[in-house]
Amino acid sequence: MPQRGDYLKTLYLDCFCGISGDKMLGLLVDLGVNLDVIIEGINKMGVSGFLIKAERKKSGFIEGTNVWVNVYEEQPYRNLKDIIQMIESSTLAENIKGMSKQMFYNLARGEAKAHGQDEMELLFHEKGAVDTIVDIVGTAIGIHELGFDRVYSSPLHLGSGFLKMGEKRIPIPSPAAIEILKSVPVYSSGIPAELVTPTGAAIVVTLAEEFRALPPMAIVKVGYGCGKRELEIPDMLRGVVMKA
């Protein structure tokens, strides 16, 4: 764990374009987390057959870090019970295990409620859930590595319209995301895109102590995690490291 010095180290998530797992991971790498440390941590769970790549990218004239996950080997289907067992049996630090499990519980709660399934038996959308495992466990590893004492978030920008899932279309925010975000301050400016994904919702609900305006603290560092789309606003998540 990094030495914090004699002040509280705070991460403020400025979700002006929502939040997703890949943007969160990109932000943490942009703030200084070594990608090899994240890969090593995922490997401790017994997950293999994937590559993670980080690259510099501009969105709306702002430069940040874009993280890609490529799954190149066949994966077994994994439900929540499988993933929790993988986390618990790994050699990851206990606080990383705790954060990861809580994010997965929050994600499964929203997905299960929205789709009428049992939480522990819930199968995640992509086979093997590798993208989701990388996003969630990678986020927990990054928060641990950077040594944050607390995390705050802005209200969440949701987007609007409809999202295509197979042959069907579902409203934005998705039923799972809006279930996870109960009691969280949200808004929409009418941008026709999914800005808060279920994974992003689960991450921010787990980490954020409070949803509020930027607190009155000294700014230490600013980072940006990139999304994959061209929107009318930068498809990015901004993180502000602050000290009290």
C-alpha positions in Angstrom: 0.0 0.0 0.0 1.4 3.4 -0.9 2.5 5.8 1.9 -0.2 8.4 2.2 1.7 10.9 4.3 -0.1 12.9 6.9 -3.3 13.7 5.0 -6.4 11.9 3.9 -6.3 10.9 0.2 -9.6 11.3 -1.6 -10.7 10.3 -5.1 -13.5 12.3 -6.6 -15.3 10.7 -9.6 -16.6 13.4 -11.9 -19.2 11.4 -13.9 -20.0 14.1 -16.5 -20.3 11.3 -19.1 -21.5 8.6 -16.7 -19.4 5.7 -15.6 -18.6 2.2 -17.0 -16.1 -0.5 -16.1 -13.7 0.2 -18.9 -13.7 4.0 -18.2 -13.0 3.3 -14.5 -10.2 1.0 -15.3 -8.7 3.5 -17.7 -8.9 6.3 -15.1 -7.0 4.3 -12.5 -4.3 3.4 -15.0 -4.2 7.1 -16.0 -3.7 8.0 -12.3 -0.7 5.7 -12.1 -1.7 2.1 -11.5 0.6 -0.3 -13.3 -1.4 -2.4 -15.7 0.9 -5.4 -15.0 -0.3 -5.3 -11.3 -3.9 -5.5 -12.4 -3.1 -8.5 -14.8 -1.2 -10.3 -12.0 -4.2 -9.8 -9.7 -6.7 -11.2 -12.2 -4.4 -14.2 -12.8 -4.6 -14.9 -9.0 -8.2 -15.8 -9.5 -7.4 -18.5 -12.0 -8.6 -16.5 -15.0 -6.5 -16.9 -18.2 -6.9 -16.5 -21.9 -7.2 -12.7 -22.0 -5.1 -9.7 -22.8 -5.4 -6.2 -21.4 -4.0 -3.3 -23.4 -3.8 0.4 -22.4 -3.3 3.3 -24.9 -3.4 7.0 -24.9 -6.5 8.5 -26.6 -8.1 11.8 -27.1 -11.8 12.4 -26.8 -13.2 15.9 -27.3 -9.6 17.4 -27.3 -8.9 15.8 -23.9 -6.3 13.1 -23.6 -6.8 10.1 -21.3 -6.2 6.3 -21.1 -8.2 3.8 -23.0 -8.2 0.2 -21.7 -9.1 -2.8 -24.0 -9.8 -6.4 -22.9 -9.4 -9.1 -25.5 -10.6 -12.6 -24.6 -8.8 -15.1 -26.9 -9.5 -18.5 -25.3 -12.8 -20.3 -24.8 -14.2 -19.7 -21.3 -16.7 -21.6 -19.2 -20.0 -19.9 -18.3 -19.7 -18.4 -14.8 -22.4 -17.4 -12.4 -22.2 -15.2 -9.3 -21.5 -18.2 -7.1 -18.6 -19.2 -9.2 -17.1 -15.8 -9.2 -17.4 -15.3 -5.5 -15.7 -18.6 -4.9 -12.9 -17.6 -7.3 -12.4 -14.3 -5.4 -12.4 -16.0 -2.0 -10.0 -18.7 -2.9 -7.5 -16.3 -4.5 -4.4 -14.8 -2.8 -5.6 -11.2 -3.4 -5.4 -8.8 -0.4 -8.5 -9.0 1.9 -9.7 -5.4 1.1 -9.5 -6.1 -2.6 -11.6 -9.3 -2.1 -14.1 -7.3 0.0 -14.5 -4.5 -2.6 -14.7 -7.0 -5.5 -17.3 -9.2 -3.8 -19.5 -6.1 -2.9 -19.4 -4.8 -6.5 -20.4 -8.2 -7.8 -23.2 -8.5 -5.3 -24.5 -5.0 -6.3 -24.3 -5.9 -10.0 -26.0 -9.3 -9.5 -28.7 -7.7 -7.3 -29.6 -5.3 -10.1 -29.5 -7.8 -12.9 -31.4 -10.4 -11.0 -34.2 -8.0 -9.9 -34.5 -6.6 -13.4 -34.7 -10.0 -15.1 -36.4 -12.1 -12.4 -33.6 -14.5 -11.6 -31.9 -15.8 -8.5 -28.8 -13.7 -7.7 -26.4 -16.5 -6.9 -27.3 -18.4 -10.1 -27.2 -15.4 -12.3 -25.1 -16.0 -15.5 -23.4 -12.8 -16.7 -24.0 -11.7 -20.3 -20.7 -12.5 -21.8 -19.3 -16.0 -21.6 -16.9 -16.4 -18.8 -17.7 -12.9 -17.5 -14.0 -12.1 -18.2 -14.7 -8.4 -19.1 -16.7 -7.9 -16.0 -14.1 -9.7 -13.8 -11.4 -7.5 -15.2 -13.4 -4.3 -14.7 -14.5 -5.0 -11.2 -11.5 -6.8 -9.7 -9.2 -4.5 -11.6 -10.9 -1.5 -10.1 -10.5 -2.9 -6.6 -6.8 -3.6 -7.2 -6.4 0.0 -8.5 -8.1 1.6 -5.5 -5.9 -0.5 -3.2 -2.7 0.3 -5.1 -3.4 4.1 -5.1 -4.2 4.0 -1.4 -7.4 6.1 -1.3 -8.9 6.8 2.1 -12.3 7.7 0.7 -14.2 8.1 -2.6 -16.8 10.6 -3.5 -18.8 10.9 -6.7 -20.7 13.6 -8.6 -24.4 12.9 -9.4 -24.5 10.5 -12.4 -25.3 11.5 -16.0 -27.4 8.7 -17.3 -28.0 9.3 -21.0 -31.3 8.5 -22.8 -32.9 6.5 -25.6 -32.9 2.7 -26.1 -30.2 0.0 -26.0 -30.2 -3.0 -28.4 -29.9 -6.4 -26.8 -30.1 -9.2 -29.3 -33.4 -8.7 -31.2 -34.9 -6.5 -28.5 -34.5 -2.9 -27.4 -34.5 -1.9 -23.7 -34.7 1.6 -22.3 -31.7 3.7 -21.1 -30.7 3.5 -18.3 -31.0 -0.3 -18.5 -33.4 -2.0 -16.0 -30.4 -3.4 -14.1 -28.5 -0.1 -13.9 -31.6 1.8 -12.7 -32.2 -0.9 -10.0 -28.7 -0.5 -8.7 -28.9 3.3 -8.7 -31.9 3.5 -6.3 -31.3 6.5 -3.9 -28.4 7.8 -6.0 -28.7 11.4 -7.4 -29.0 11.1 -11.2 -29.8 13.3 -14.2 -30.0 13.2 -18.0 -29.3 16.0 -20.6 -30.8 13.9 -23.4 -27.7 12.5 -24.9 -28.9 9.4 -26.8 -26.4 6.8 -25.4 -26.0 4.5 -22.4 -23.7 6.6 -20.2 -24.0 4.5 -17.0 -23.7 0.7 -17.5 -24.7 -1.8 -14.9 -21.1 -2.6 -14.1 -20.3 1.2 -13.8 -23.3 1.6 -11.5 -22.2 -1.3 -9.3 -18.7 0.1 -9.0 -19.7 3.6 -8.1 -22.4 2.6 -5.6 -19.9 0.3 -3.8 -17.1 2.9 -3.7 -18.7 6.2 -3.2 -19.3 7.4 0.4 -21.3 10.3 -0.9 -22.7 11.8 -4.1 -22.0 15.5 -4.0 -20.4 18.5 -5.6 -16.6 18.7 -5.8 -15.4 19.0 -2.1 -13.3 22.0 -0.9 -9.9 20.3 -0.9 -6.6 20.8 -2.6 -6.3 19.1 -6.0 -3.2 16.8 -6.2 -3.7 15.1 -9.6 -6.3 14.6 -12.4 -6.8 11.6 -14.6 -9.2 10.6 -17.4 -10.5 7.1 -18.4 -11.8 6.9 -22.0 -14.8 5.2 -23.4 -15.1 3.8 -26.9 -17.6 6.1 -28.5 -17.8 9.5 -30.3 -20.4 11.6 -28.5 -21.3 15.3 -28.4 -19.4 15.4 -25.1 -16.1 13.7 -24.3 -16.7 10.0 -23.6 -14.6 10.0 -20.4 -14.6 9.6 -16.7 -12.6 12.2 -14.8 -11.0 11.4 -11.5 -9.7 14.1 -9.2 -7.2 13.1 -6.5 -7.5 15.5 -3.5 -6.1 16.0 -0.1 -7.7 17.5 3.0 
